[in-house]
Amino acid sequence: MTRDADYNGDARGLSQFEKNRFFKGKLMTPRDMEAEQTYHADRLQTLNRYIDGTGIVYGLEIQSVTETEDGLDVTIDAGLALDGHGRPIVVEQVTTKSLPSPSGDELHLFVRYSETAVETVPVPDTDGAIDEEAVPNRDVEVFELTHREESPEDPTATTAPNLDLSDLDFDAADPQTVARTIAERYHDRHRSGTADETDPAVYLGAFERTSAGSWAPAEDGSGRSYVYDHDMLFAALVNHLADTDNPHRTPVQEQVEERPDDLSGIIGRLDAMEETVEELERERDLLAGYVLRKTIKDRVRFFETLSERLEPYSGEGSRLAREIAEVSRDGFYTTTDREDAYRRQLSTLMDRLIQLGEPLERVVTEESLERYLKSVSHLQAAIESDGPLLELVNAHDQVCEAADSLDILVDVVPEA
């Protein structure tokens, strides 16, 4: 049985999860199978809804909106979103959908979760117990593109939380107290009461008709909603911690301090400054070590996955990607000069990263290959310039992301 596209258990918020209880001799009916699917889907969707939020996770840019004789053709990029019920909406490739022509000059686009039944199969008649001779064998989770002609009331689902921390003394409180206070107040303000019953569709943006009759993105249109994913929050935290000059961008006023009158006062001030510098250096080393460990683990994971993806189509490409992952595991964790070791390791990998471009030409799309080659060139320039560590890490992460987003050509023939 196909579930309704707006199914979400208790529409007001939470509902308890019900799962099968298995035992020897149990007769599995369609109802039991559906309960098994519903249990896992509801758990995942509830976590998505209350932890990750609603909005666009990746892609889903609107490429064009074009007038036709029958209405509008809207072309949307591939991407992923989470709707208001926590369900993932996947657009697996660039897709064009037709919509009715709006009566006015304003257009607001949404993507909505849907399901479609496919693969019709015959059903054997068991003493007249069935109503139909054939039924669909699969449900595919698809998407619908919808539109409105009026602006939504609250298109941005992932608004920044508003917390009142004015009474908290950050200088006197220890980090554990600060973290606990923030969590408690966020919980009281944003996780209390029942959830509002809202439209689960994800907002993609506003368009308006130009004087020439075509459609263009509205300059003052409502913003698209995005999910605050973990990588984005981690990057914001790293940038904040690494900015030791003035992370909050607050105006700095010159303070006139009394100068010490004797030598002992000067020595005391120098000792205090030395302790501060040593503490900052320790914090910087800890942060650098953490960032480097994470970025190398990401490189290993992305290129191991790429090696597996390339293996049926290009043995050479799979071998190079696997070597990049293997070299990334060696030599870094056993050294104390981690930053220098990281730079040496990247220099060692550059030849393989460049060589990988040749076998990729035959098996991936031109657009994804160009993105990969540009990121490798950017990383090579960062290595040669011997610039700040964070710039090098950022260039490295762009290579990993480009490798992860390489698209295999649909008509490529696997190697024998």
C-alpha positions as CSV (number, residue, x, y, z in Angstrom):
1,M,0.0,0.0,0.0
2,T,1.4,3.4,-1.0
3,R,1.5,5.9,1.9
4,D,0.0,9.3,1.3
5,A,2.6,11.9,0.5
6,D,1.7,13.9,3.6
7,Y,1.8,11.0,6.0
8,N,3.7,11.8,9.2
9,G,2.1,9.9,12.0
10,D,0.8,12.5,14.4
11,A,0.7,15.6,12.2
12,R,1.0,17.9,15.3
13,G,4.4,16.6,16.3
14,L,5.5,13.3,17.9
15,S,4.1,9.8,18.0
16,Q,5.5,6.7,19.5
17,F,7.2,4.2,17.2
18,E,5.7,0.7,16.7
19,K,7.8,-2.1,15.3
20,N,7.3,-5.8,14.5
21,R,7.9,-8.4,17.2
22,F,9.3,-11.5,15.5
23,F,9.0,-15.1,16.7
24,K,9.3,-18.6,15.1
25,G,6.3,-19.5,13.1
26,K,5.0,-16.0,12.7
27,L,3.0,-15.5,9.5
28,M,4.3,-12.3,7.8
29,T,1.4,-10.4,6.1
30,P,1.5,-7.2,4.0
31,R,0.5,-5.4,7.1
32,D,3.6,-6.6,9.0
33,M,5.9,-5.7,6.1
34,E,4.3,-2.2,6.0
35,A,4.8,-1.8,9.7
36,E,8.5,-2.7,9.4
37,Q,9.0,-0.1,6.7
38,T,7.0,2.6,8.6
39,Y,8.9,2.0,11.8
40,H,12.3,2.7,10.2
41,A,11.0,5.6,8.0
42,D,9.3,7.3,11.0
43,R,12.4,7.1,13.2
44,L,14.6,8.6,10.5
45,Q,12.1,11.3,9.6
46,T,11.6,12.3,13.2
47,L,15.4,12.7,13.8
48,N,15.7,14.7,10.6
49,R,12.9,17.0,11.5
50,Y,14.0,17.7,15.1
51,I,17.8,17.6,14.7
52,D,18.7,18.7,11.2
53,G,15.6,20.9,10.5
54,T,14.0,21.7,7.2
55,G,15.4,23.1,4.0
56,I,18.0,22.6,1.2
57,V,21.0,20.4,2.0
58,Y,22.7,20.4,-1.4
59,G,22.0,21.9,-4.9
60,L,18.4,22.5,-6.1
61,E,19.2,25.7,-7.8
62,I,16.7,26.9,-10.4
63,Q,18.5,27.1,-13.7
64,S,15.7,28.7,-15.8
65,V,12.0,29.5,-15.9
66,T,10.7,29.6,-19.5
67,E,7.3,30.5,-21.0
68,T,5.7,27.8,-23.2
69,E,2.4,27.5,-25.1
70,D,1.0,25.4,-22.2
71,G,2.5,27.2,-19.3
72,L,6.0,27.3,-17.8
73,D,9.0,25.0,-18.1
74,V,11.2,25.1,-14.9
75,T,14.6,23.5,-14.9
76,I,16.1,22.5,-11.5
77,D,19.5,21.3,-10.6
78,A,20.1,18.0,-8.9
79,G,20.1,18.1,-5.1
80,L,18.8,17.1,-1.7
81,A,16.4,18.7,0.7
82,L,14.6,17.7,4.0
83,D,10.9,18.7,4.1
84,G,8.9,19.8,7.1
85,H,8.2,16.2,8.0
86,G,11.8,15.1,7.9
87,R,11.6,13.2,4.6
88,P,14.5,13.4,2.2
89,I,13.6,14.9,-1.2
90,V,16.1,13.7,-3.9
91,V,16.4,15.3,-7.4
92,E,19.0,12.9,-8.9
93,Q,19.7,14.9,-12.1
94,V,19.0,18.2,-13.8
95,T,15.3,18.0,-14.5
96,T,12.7,20.1,-16.3
97,K,9.1,20.2,-15.0
98,S,6.1,21.9,-16.5
99,L,3.8,24.1,-14.4
100,P,0.6,26.0,-15.2
101,S,1.2,29.6,-16.3
102,P,0.6,32.1,-13.4
103,S,-2.0,34.8,-13.8
104,G,0.2,37.5,-12.4
105,D,3.9,38.6,-12.6
106,E,5.1,36.8,-9.4
107,L,6.0,33.2,-8.9
108,H,7.2,31.3,-5.8
109,L,8.6,27.8,-6.4
110,F,8.6,24.8,-4.0
111,V,9.8,21.2,-4.1
112,R,7.5,18.6,-2.5
113,Y,8.0,15.0,-1.5
114,S,5.9,12.4,-3.4
115,E,5.7,8.7,-4.1
116,T,4.9,6.9,-7.4
117,A,4.0,3.2,-7.9
118,V,6.0,1.3,-10.5
119,E,6.7,-2.2,-11.8
120,T,3.2,-3.7,-12.1
121,V,3.2,-7.5,-11.5
122,P,0.4,-10.0,-11.6
123,V,-1.1,-11.3,-8.3
124,P,-2.2,-14.9,-8.1
125,D,-5.8,-15.3,-7.2
126,T,-6.3,-17.1,-3.9
127,D,-9.9,-18.2,-3.7
128,G,-11.1,-14.8,-4.8
129,A,-9.3,-13.0,-2.0
130,I,-7.9,-10.2,-4.2
131,D,-9.6,-7.3,-5.8
132,E,-7.1,-6.7,-8.7
133,E,-5.3,-9.0,-11.0
134,A,-2.1,-6.8,-11.0
135,V,-0.6,-4.4,-8.6
136,P,2.5,-2.2,-8.4
137,N,5.6,-4.0,-6.9
138,R,7.6,-0.9,-5.9
139,D,7.1,2.6,-4.6
140,V,9.7,5.2,-5.7
141,E,10.2,8.3,-3.6
142,V,10.1,11.2,-6.1
143,F,9.5,14.9,-6.0
144,E,6.9,17.4,-7.3
145,L,7.6,21.0,-8.3
146,T,4.8,23.3,-7.2
147,H,4.3,27.0,-7.2
148,R,2.2,29.8,-5.6
149,E,1.6,33.3,-6.8
150,E,1.8,34.9,-3.3
151,S,4.9,35.1,-1.1
152,P,5.0,32.5,1.7
153,E,4.6,33.9,5.2
154,D,7.8,32.2,6.5
155,P,9.9,30.8,3.6
156,T,13.1,30.6,5.7
157,A,12.6,27.6,7.9
158,T,16.1,27.6,9.4
159,T,16.2,31.0,11.1
160,A,18.9,31.8,13.5
161,P,17.8,31.0,17.1
162,N,17.2,33.9,19.4
163,L,18.6,33.4,22.9
164,D,18.8,35.9,25.8
165,L,22.2,35.4,27.5
166,S,22.6,38.9,28.7
167,D,22.6,37.8,32.4
168,L,25.3,35.2,31.9
169,D,28.8,36.2,33.0
170,F,31.0,34.5,30.4
171,D,34.2,35.6,32.1
172,A,33.4,34.0,35.5
173,A,31.6,30.9,34.2
174,D,33.5,27.8,33.2
175,P,32.9,26.3,29.7
176,Q,30.7,23.5,31.0
177,T,28.4,26.0,32.7
178,V,28.2,28.1,29.6
179,A,27.4,25.1,27.4
180,R,24.8,23.8,29.7
181,T,23.1,27.2,30.1
182,I,22.9,27.7,26.3
183,A,21.5,24.2,25.8
184,E,18.9,24.7,28.5
185,R,17.7,28.1,27.2
186,Y,17.6,26.9,23.6
187,H,15.5,23.9,24.7
188,D,13.1,26.0,26.7
189,R,12.6,28.5,23.8
190,H,12.7,26.3,20.7
191,R,11.9,22.7,21.8
192,S,8.9,23.2,24.0
193,G,5.2,22.7,23.1
194,T,3.7,21.0,20.1
195,A,5.0,21.5,16.6
196,D,3.0,23.7,14.3
197,E,1.2,22.1,11.5
198,T,2.8,23.7,8.4
199,D,3.2,23.0,4.8
200,P,6.1,20.5,4.5
201,A,7.2,21.7,1.0
202,V,10.7,23.2,0.7
203,Y,10.9,26.8,-0.7
204,L,13.2,27.2,-3.7
205,G,12.9,31.0,-4.4
206,A,10.9,33.8,-6.0
207,F,10.7,34.8,-9.7
208,E,9.1,37.8,-11.4
209,R,8.2,38.5,-15.0
210,T,10.4,41.1,-16.7
211,S,9.4,43.8,-19.1
212,A,10.4,41.6,-22.0
213,G,8.0,38.9,-20.8
214,S,10.7,36.4,-19.5
215,W,11.1,35.2,-15.9
216,A,14.0,36.2,-13.7
217,P,14.9,35.8,-10.0
218,A,13.2,38.4,-7.9
219,E,15.6,41.0,-6.5
220,D,13.7,41.4,-3.3
221,G,12.3,37.8,-3.2
222,S,12.1,35.7,0.0
223,G,15.2,33.7,0.8
224,R,15.7,30.0,0.2
225,S,15.7,27.9,3.3
226,Y,18.8,25.8,4.1
227,V,19.6,23.1,6.6
228,Y,22.4,23.9,9.1
229,D,24.3,20.7,8.4
230,H,27.2,19.6,10.7
231,D,30.0,20.4,8.3
232,M,28.8,24.0,8.0
233,L,28.6,24.4,11.8
234,F,32.0,22.8,12.3
235,A,33.5,25.2,9.7
236,A,32.0,28.2,11.5
237,L,33.4,27.0,14.8
238,V,36.8,26.5,13.3
239,N,36.9,29.9,11.7
240,H,35.7,31.5,15.0
241,L,38.3,29.7,17.1
242,A,41.1,30.4,14.7
243,D,40.4,34.1,14.5
244,T,42.3,35.2,17.6
245,D,42.4,38.9,16.6
246,N,38.8,39.9,17.0
247,P,36.4,37.0,16.3
248,H,33.2,39.0,17.2
249,R,34.2,42.0,15.0
250,T,33.6,44.3,17.9
251,P,35.0,47.9,17.8
252,V,38.3,48.0,19.6
253,Q,38.9,51.1,21.7
254,E,42.4,52.0,22.7
255,Q,42.8,51.7,26.5
256,V,45.4,53.8,28.3
257,E,47.0,51.8,31.0
258,E,49.2,53.0,33.8
259,R,52.8,52.2,33.2
260,P,54.8,50.5,35.9
261,D,57.1,52.7,37.8
262,D,59.8,50.2,38.7
263,L,61.6,47.2,37.2
264,S,59.6,44.7,39.1
265,G,56.4,45.9,37.6
266,I,57.8,45.7,34.1
267,I,59.0,42.1,34.8
268,G,55.6,41.2,36.1
269,R,53.9,42.5,33.0
270,L,56.3,40.6,30.8
271,D,55.7,37.4,32.7
272,A,52.0,37.8,32.3
273,M,52.3,38.4,28.6
274,E,54.6,35.4,28.2
275,E,52.0,33.1,29.9
276,T,49.3,34.5,27.7
277,V,51.3,33.8,24.5
278,E,52.1,30.3,25.7
279,E,48.4,29.6,26.4
280,L,47.4,30.9,22.9
281,E,50.1,28.7,21.3
282,R,48.8,25.6,23.1
283,E,45.3,26.3,22.0
284,R,46.4,27.0,18.5
285,D,48.3,23.7,18.4
286,L,45.4,21.7,19.8
287,L,43.0,23.3,17.2
288,A,45.5,22.7,14.3
289,G,45.9,19.0,15.3
290,Y,42.2,18.5,15.4
291,V,41.6,20.1,12.1
292,L,44.4,18.2,10.4
293,R,43.2,14.8,11.8
294,K,39.7,15.5,10.5
295,T,40.7,16.7,7.1
296,I,43.0,13.7,6.5
297,K,40.3,11.3,7.6
298,D,37.9,12.9,5.1
299,R,40.5,12.5,2.4
300,V,40.9,8.8,3.1
301,R,37.2,8.3,3.1
302,F,36.4,10.3,-0.1
303,F,39.2,8.7,-2.1
304,E,38.4,5.1,-0.9
305,T,34.8,5.7,-2.0
306,L,36.1,7.1,-5.4
307,S,38.3,4.1,-5.9
308,E,35.3,1.8,-5.4
309,R,33.2,3.9,-7.8
310,L,35.8,3.9,-10.5
311,E,36.8,0.2,-10.2
312,P,34.2,-1.1,-12.8
313,Y,35.1,1.6,-15.3
314,S,38.8,2.5,-14.9
315,G,41.4,0.3,-13.3
316,E,44.0,3.0,-13.5
317,G,41.7,5.6,-12.0
318,S,40.7,3.2,-9.2
319,R,44.4,2.4,-8.5
320,L,45.4,6.1,-8.2
321,A,42.5,7.0,-5.9
322,R,43.3,4.0,-3.7
323,E,47.0,5.0,-3.5
324,I,46.0,8.5,-2.5
325,A,43.9,7.0,0.4
326,E,46.7,4.7,1.4
327,V,49.4,7.4,1.4
328,S,47.1,9.6,3.5
329,R,47.1,7.0,6.3
330,D,50.9,6.8,6.5
331,G,53.4,8.9,8.4
332,F,51.2,11.7,9.7
333,Y,50.0,10.4,13.1
334,T,53.4,9.3,14.3
335,T,55.2,12.7,14.0
336,T,55.1,15.7,16.3
337,D,55.6,18.4,13.6
338,R,52.1,17.7,12.3
339,E,51.7,20.9,10.2
340,D,55.0,20.3,8.4
341,A,54.1,16.6,7.9
342,Y,50.7,17.7,6.5
343,R,52.4,20.0,4.0
344,R,54.9,17.3,2.9
345,Q,52.2,14.8,2.6
346,L,50.2,17.0,0.3
347,S,53.3,17.7,-1.8
348,T,53.8,14.0,-2.2
349,L,50.2,13.4,-3.3
350,M,50.1,16.2,-5.9
351,D,51.5,14.0,-8.7
352,R,48.8,11.4,-8.1
353,L,46.1,14.0,-7.9
354,I,47.2,15.4,-11.2
355,Q,47.6,12.0,-12.9
356,L,44.1,11.0,-11.8
357,G,42.7,13.6,-14.2
358,E,43.7,11.5,-17.3
359,P,41.7,8.4,-16.5
360,L,38.8,10.5,-15.2
361,E,38.4,12.1,-18.7
362,R,37.0,8.8,-20.0
363,V,34.5,8.0,-17.3
364,V,33.1,11.2,-15.7
365,T,31.2,14.2,-16.9
366,E,33.0,17.2,-18.3
367,E,31.6,19.6,-15.7
368,S,32.6,17.5,-12.7
369,L,36.0,16.8,-14.2
370,E,36.6,20.6,-14.7
371,R,35.6,21.2,-11.1
372,Y,38.1,18.6,-9.9
373,L,41.0,19.9,-12.0
374,K,40.4,23.5,-10.9
375,S,40.4,22.4,-7.2
376,V,43.7,20.5,-7.8
377,S,45.2,23.5,-9.4
378,H,44.1,25.7,-6.5
379,L,45.6,23.3,-4.0
380,Q,48.9,23.2,-5.9
381,A,49.1,27.0,-5.8
382,A,48.4,27.0,-2.1
383,I,51.2,24.5,-1.5
384,E,53.7,26.5,-3.6
385,S,52.8,29.8,-1.9
386,D,53.5,28.2,1.6
387,G,50.6,30.3,3.0
388,P,48.6,30.0,6.2
389,L,47.6,26.5,7.3
390,L,43.8,27.3,7.1
391,E,44.1,28.4,3.5
392,L,45.9,25.2,2.6
393,V,43.3,23.1,4.5
394,N,40.5,24.9,2.7
395,A,42.1,24.2,-0.7
396,H,42.6,20.6,0.3
397,D,38.9,20.2,1.3
398,Q,37.8,21.6,-2.1
399,V,39.7,18.8,-3.8
400,C,38.0,16.2,-1.6
401,E,34.6,17.7,-2.2
402,A,35.2,17.8,-6.0
403,A,36.4,14.1,-5.9
404,D,33.2,13.2,-4.0
405,S,31.0,14.9,-6.5
406,L,32.5,13.4,-9.7
407,D,29.6,12.1,-11.9
408,I,30.1,8.9,-13.8
409,L,29.0,9.1,-17.4
410,V,25.7,7.2,-18.0
411,D,27.0,5.6,-21.2
412,V,30.5,4.6,-20.0
413,V,31.2,0.9,-20.6
414,P,32.7,-1.1,-17.7
415,E,36.2,-2.6,-18.3
416,A,36.3,-6.3,-19.1
